[in-house]
Amino acid sequence: MIDGIDVVRDRSTPACIAAHLRLCDAGFVPRLSDRVNIDAYAVKLTENAARFEAYHHAELVGLVAAYCNDDSRRVAHISNVSVLRQWQGKGVAQQLLRTCLQHAMELGFERIELQVGVDSAGAIRLYARAGFRRMETKGPFVQMRLDLGKTSPMEDNRDYNREIRDTPDHQYAYGFDFDVMHPYMIRSFEPFFNRGSLLELGSFKGDFTRRFLSHFDDVTCVEASGEAIEQARARLGGKVVFVHARFEDANLTRRYDNIVLTHVLEHLDDPVAVLRRVNEEWLADGGRLFLVCPNANAPSRQIAVKMGLISHNAAVTKAEAEHGHRCTYSLDTLERDAVAADLKVVHRSGIFFKALANFQWDRLLSTDIISKEYLDGCYKLGQQYPDLCSSIFLMCERGDVAVQRSS
């Protein structure tokens, strides 16, 4: 259960539901009001759908509605999932979905389906975490399906050790990452470093962690893969405090002056929820978050689209999905999620202009074709054209949560 939230069935009136949906309207993609008459839709839900409602005192803050009346095909249909913005990232949607799926299973339904906007990346991640699979795209919507009884709803069954292993056609990390990107990331971060402590979320095998030891004496790392953390401990020993946990579960009892989250956010099922933990629980007053993700608009990816290798810039490839990727960020969507977590974006930039894929860079770096001056030129060009960089970078500070949520 979530503190302060009551989950109930079928309490709301049509007027209450309509008021709730209007407050959530801008969060639907496409907007709900562009697709339905909200008042009529609220009446339809009240009369025909099973409704799973989250209340904070007398306010309806979350609603999942499902039609469980297709007895002939034993298929249920989720028609609505909505949570007020100030309650997003707190597990409200997950709890309501879990209750809805359990209800459908108890009634004997074999499958549950839904449609979601093709551009609703956060919602798609939420449903994928619940066990839904993408079936087909119809215009602006993606059809998703969950076979009930074959999946335990909303349980985290990811194998983080498997995700970090190389696949036959794709490595988890390349020499380009270690030898080129890591030094230039540090170079981008240095002007903004605070004195004091550092928390690295996602340390992998400690390669990037090692570069922070010349800047900080107080370093803590959180890593979900047991195999990775064993190798990191072997390399770095007592110089670093390691916490073996998922970010969603990590119990950190202090705040940090610097937090680093590099090439990790795209792996998370609910990135906004983790960013909220950073903002509300882990950043010290005056602390800074260094947030870096691979860039959907990197020229190497745009070229891959033109070659027909991927469908669009932000596509998640099969190999990326095997390594745990859930999305591919661009500057605007990365800032969207940071702002949704109430973080204050202070600086935005890109790291390293990149027109070649990582495996191509690895081959080039083994020759004398690429000079240090050329690499520096790509780094400097990236400052001028951040949207064409290998990675995108936001430096964020704590937002004033109390003020923002009362507005």
C-alpha positions in Angstrom: 0.0 0.0 0.0 1.0 3.6 -0.6 1.0 6.0 2.3 -2.1 8.3 2.2 -3.8 6.3 -0.6 -7.0 4.3 -0.4 -7.7 1.9 -3.2 -11.4 1.2 -3.7 -13.8 -0.3 -6.2 -16.5 1.6 -8.1 -17.0 4.5 -5.7 -16.8 7.5 -8.1 -19.7 9.2 -9.7 -19.7 10.2 -13.4 -19.1 13.8 -12.4 -16.1 12.9 -10.2 -14.6 10.7 -13.0 -15.1 13.5 -15.6 -13.4 16.0 -13.3 -10.4 13.7 -12.8 -10.1 12.9 -16.5 -10.0 16.7 -17.4 -7.2 17.2 -14.9 -5.3 14.3 -16.6 -6.3 15.3 -20.2 -2.9 16.8 -21.2 -1.1 13.6 -20.1 -2.9 11.4 -22.7 -1.2 11.0 -26.0 -3.3 11.9 -28.1 -5.3 14.0 -25.7 -8.4 12.2 -24.4 -10.6 15.2 -25.2 -9.6 15.0 -28.8 -10.9 11.4 -28.9 -14.0 11.3 -26.8 -16.6 13.4 -25.1 -15.3 13.3 -21.5 -18.7 13.6 -19.8 -20.2 10.8 -22.0 -17.1 8.7 -21.5 -17.3 9.1 -17.7 -20.9 7.9 -17.8 -20.0 4.9 -19.9 -17.2 3.9 -17.5 -19.5 4.2 -14.6 -22.2 2.0 -16.2 -20.1 -0.7 -17.9 -16.6 -0.9 -16.5 -14.9 -2.3 -13.4 -13.2 0.7 -11.8 -10.2 0.6 -9.6 -9.8 4.0 -7.9 -7.1 5.6 -5.8 -8.2 8.3 -3.3 -6.2 10.7 -1.3 -8.7 11.9 1.3 -11.7 12.9 -0.9 -9.7 13.4 -4.1 -9.7 10.9 -6.9 -6.0 10.7 -7.8 -5.8 7.6 -9.9 -8.2 5.5 -12.0 -7.9 2.2 -13.9 -11.1 1.1 -15.7 -11.6 -2.2 -17.5 -14.4 -3.9 -19.4 -14.6 -7.4 -18.1 -17.8 -8.5 -20.0 -16.5 -10.3 -23.1 -17.3 -13.7 -21.7 -17.4 -15.5 -25.0 -13.7 -14.7 -25.9 -12.6 -14.5 -22.2 -10.8 -11.3 -23.0 -10.9 -8.2 -20.8 -10.1 -4.7 -22.1 -8.5 -1.9 -20.1 -10.0 1.4 -21.3 -8.4 3.9 -19.0 -5.3 4.4 -16.9 -4.8 7.9 -15.4 -3.0 9.4 -12.4 -2.9 13.1 -11.4 0.5 14.5 -12.3 1.5 15.2 -8.7 1.0 11.6 -7.8 2.9 10.1 -10.8 6.0 8.1 -10.0 4.7 7.0 -6.6 3.4 3.6 -7.6 -0.2 4.5 -7.9 -0.7 3.2 -11.4 1.2 0.1 -10.6 -1.0 -0.7 -7.6 -4.2 0.0 -9.5 -3.1 -2.2 -12.5 -2.1 -5.0 -10.1 -5.5 -4.9 -8.5 -7.2 -4.8 -12.0 -5.2 -7.8 -13.3 -6.0 -9.8 -10.2 -9.7 -9.1 -10.6 -9.7 -10.2 -14.2 -7.9 -13.5 -13.3 -10.3 -14.2 -10.5 -13.2 -13.8 -13.0 -11.5 -16.4 -15.2 -10.4 -14.2 -18.1 -7.6 -15.6 -20.1 -6.3 -12.4 -21.6 -6.4 -8.6 -21.1 -5.8 -6.1 -23.8 -5.3 -2.3 -24.1 -4.4 0.4 -26.6 -1.8 3.1 -25.8 -0.5 6.1 -27.8 2.6 5.1 -29.8 4.4 8.2 -28.4 3.4 7.4 -24.8 6.8 6.0 -23.8 6.2 6.1 -20.1 2.9 4.3 -20.3 4.4 1.7 -22.6 7.1 1.0 -20.1 4.6 0.7 -17.3 2.6 -1.9 -19.3 5.7 -3.8 -20.4 6.7 -4.0 -16.7 3.3 -5.5 -15.9 3.9 -8.2 -18.5 2.1 -6.7 -21.5 3.5 -7.5 -25.0 3.3 -5.2 -28.0 1.2 -6.9 -30.7 0.7 -4.3 -33.5 0.6 -0.6 -34.3 -2.7 0.8 -35.6 -2.3 4.5 -36.6 -1.3 6.5 -33.5 -1.9 3.6 -31.1 0.0 0.4 -30.0 -2.1 -2.7 -29.2 -0.7 -4.6 -26.2 -1.8 -7.9 -24.6 -1.2 -9.9 -21.5 -2.0 -13.6 -21.2 -3.3 -13.9 -17.7 -2.1 -16.8 -15.6 1.2 -17.0 -17.5 2.8 -14.0 -15.9 2.8 -12.8 -12.3 1.6 -9.2 -12.7 3.9 -6.3 -11.8 6.6 -8.5 -10.4 10.2 -7.6 -11.2 11.5 -10.7 -13.0 14.5 -9.1 -14.8 17.8 -10.9 -14.9 20.2 -8.1 -14.4 23.2 -10.4 -14.7 22.1 -11.6 -18.1 21.4 -8.1 -19.3 25.0 -7.0 -18.9 26.4 -9.9 -20.9 27.4 -9.5 -24.5 25.1 -11.0 -27.2 26.3 -12.6 -30.5 25.7 -9.4 -32.4 26.1 -6.7 -29.8 28.3 -5.9 -26.9 27.0 -4.3 -23.7 30.0 -1.9 -23.6 32.7 -1.1 -26.2 36.2 0.2 -26.0 34.8 3.5 -27.4 32.8 3.8 -24.2 35.7 3.3 -21.8 38.5 5.0 -23.8 36.6 8.0 -25.4 33.2 8.6 -23.8 34.3 8.2 -20.1 37.1 10.8 -20.2 34.9 13.3 -22.1 32.0 12.7 -19.6 34.4 13.6 -16.8 35.5 16.6 -18.7 31.9 17.7 -19.1 31.1 17.1 -15.4 34.2 18.7 -13.8 33.1 22.4 -14.0 30.0 21.5 -12.0 31.4 19.1 -9.3 30.6 19.9 -5.7 33.1 19.1 -3.0 32.0 16.3 -0.8 30.3 12.9 -1.5 29.4 11.2 -4.7 26.7 8.5 -5.4 26.9 6.6 -8.6 23.7 4.9 -9.6 24.7 2.0 -11.8 28.4 1.3 -11.5 28.6 -1.7 -13.9 32.0 -3.2 -13.3 33.6 -0.1 -11.9 35.4 1.2 -15.0 33.7 4.7 -14.8 33.7 4.6 -11.0 37.5 4.4 -11.0 37.7 7.8 -12.7 35.9 9.5 -9.9 38.4 8.4 -7.2 40.8 11.2 -8.1 38.0 13.7 -7.5 36.2 12.2 -4.4 37.2 10.4 -1.3 33.6 9.5 -0.4 32.1 7.3 -3.1 29.0 5.1 -2.9 27.7 2.9 -5.8 24.4 1.2 -6.2 24.3 -1.7 -8.7 21.6 -4.3 -9.5 23.8 -6.9 -11.1 25.5 -9.2 -8.6 28.1 -10.3 -11.2 29.0 -6.7 -12.0 29.3 -5.6 -8.4 31.6 -8.5 -7.6 34.0 -7.4 -10.4 33.8 -3.8 -9.3 34.6 -4.7 -5.7 37.6 -6.8 -6.9 38.9 -3.8 -8.8 38.2 -1.0 -6.4 38.2 -2.7 -3.0 37.6 -0.6 0.1 37.9 2.7 -1.8 34.1 2.5 -2.6 31.0 1.6 -0.7 28.9 -0.8 -2.8 25.2 -1.4 -2.4 23.8 -4.4 -4.2 20.2 -3.4 -4.9 17.7 -2.1 -7.5 17.4 1.7 -7.4 13.7 1.2 -6.6 14.5 -0.8 -3.5 17.9 0.7 -2.3 17.8 1.9 1.3 20.2 4.8 1.4 20.3 6.6 4.8 22.0 9.8 3.7 22.1 12.5 1.1 24.9 13.1 -1.4 26.6 16.3 -2.8 26.9 14.7 -6.3 24.9 12.0 -8.0 25.9 10.4 -11.3 23.4 8.5 -13.5 25.1 7.7 -16.8 23.7 5.4 -19.5 21.3 3.9 -17.0 18.0 5.8 -17.1 17.1 4.2 -20.5 17.2 0.8 -18.7 14.6 1.6 -16.0 11.0 0.5 -16.0 9.9 3.7 -14.3 12.6 6.3 -14.7 10.5 9.2 -13.3 10.0 7.3 -10.1 13.8 6.8 -9.7 14.4 10.5 -10.5 11.9 11.4 -7.8 13.9 9.4 -5.3 17.0 11.2 -6.4 15.3 14.6 -5.9 13.4 13.8 -2.7 15.6 11.4 -0.9 19.2 11.4 -2.1 20.3 14.8 -3.3 21.7 17.1 -0.6 20.9 20.7 -0.4 22.9 22.3 -3.2 23.6 18.8 -4.6 23.9 18.2 -8.3 22.7 15.3 -10.5 24.8 14.4 -13.6 22.3 12.7 -16.0 23.6 11.2 -19.2 21.8 9.0 -21.8 22.5 7.7 -25.3 21.0 10.1 -27.8 18.2 9.0 -30.2 19.3 11.7 -32.6 22.9 10.9 -32.8 24.0 10.9 -36.5 25.0 7.2 -36.2 21.4 6.3 -35.4 19.9 8.6 -38.0 22.1 7.0 -40.6 20.9 3.6 -39.4 17.4 4.7 -40.0 18.2 5.7 -43.6 19.9 2.4 -44.1 16.8 0.6 -42.9 18.5 -1.0 -39.9 16.1 0.6 -37.4 12.6 2.1 -37.9 13.1 5.5 -36.3 15.6 7.4 -34.3 14.2 6.5 -30.9 13.6 2.8 -31.7 14.8 0.2 -29.2 16.6 -2.5 -31.2 16.4 -6.2 -30.4 20.0 -6.2 -29.1 19.3 -3.1 -26.9 16.2 -4.7 -25.5 18.2 -7.8 -24.6 20.6 -5.5 -22.7 17.6 -4.1 -20.7 16.9 -0.9 -22.7 13.4 0.3 -22.3 13.6 3.5 -24.4 16.0 5.8 -26.3 16.0 9.4 -25.1 16.4 12.7 -27.0 17.1 16.0 -25.2 13.4 16.9 -25.1 12.2 13.6 -23.7 15.1 13.4 -21.2 14.3 16.9 -19.9 10.6 16.0 -19.8 11.3 13.1 -17.4 13.6 15.2 -15.3 11.0 17.9 -15.0 8.3 15.3 -14.2 10.4 14.3 -11.2 10.4 18.0 -10.1 14.2 18.3 -10.7 15.5 21.7 -11.8 17.5 21.5 -15.1 20.4 23.9 -14.8 22.5 22.9 -17.7 22.0 20.9 -20.9 24.6 19.8 -23.4 25.8 16.9 -25.5 29.0 14.8 -25.3 31.0 14.0 -28.4 29.7 14.4 -32.0 29.3 10.9 -33.4 28.5 9.7 -36.9 29.8 6.1 -36.5 28.5 3.2 -34.5 30.4 2.0 -31.5 31.8 -1.1 -33.2 33.1 1.1 -36.1 34.8 3.4 -33.6 36.4 0.4 -31.9 38.0 -0.6 -35.2 39.2 2.9 -36.0 40.7 3.4 -32.6 42.9 0.3 -33.2 44.6 2.2 -36.1 46.5 5.5 -36.4 43.7 7.1 -38.4 42.1 8.9 -35.4 44.3 11.4 -33.5 43.7 12.9 -30.1 43.2 16.2 -31.8 40.4 14.7 -33.9 38.7 13.3 -30.8 39.0 16.7 -29.1 37.4 18.3 -32.2 34.4 15.9 -32.0 34.0 16.7 -28.3 34.1 20.5 -29.0 31.8 20.2 -31.9 29.4 18.4 -29.6 29.2 21.4 -27.4 28.0 23.4 -30.4 25.6 20.8 -31.7 24.3 18.8 -28.6 21.5 17.2 -30.5 24.0 15.5 -32.8 26.1 13.9 -30.0 26.6 10.4 -28.9 25.2 11.2 -25.5 23.0 13.9 -24.1 23.8 15.5 -20.7 21.6 17.3 -18.1 23.0 18.8 -14.9 20.1 19.1 -12.4 19.6 20.4 -8.9 16.9 19.7 -6.4 13.5 21.2 -7.2 11.3 22.7 -4.6 8.9 19.8 -4.3 6.6 21.4 -1.8 6.1 24.5 -3.9 5.7 22.7 -7.2 3.2 20.2 -5.9 1.0 22.8 -4.2 0.8 24.9 -7.4 
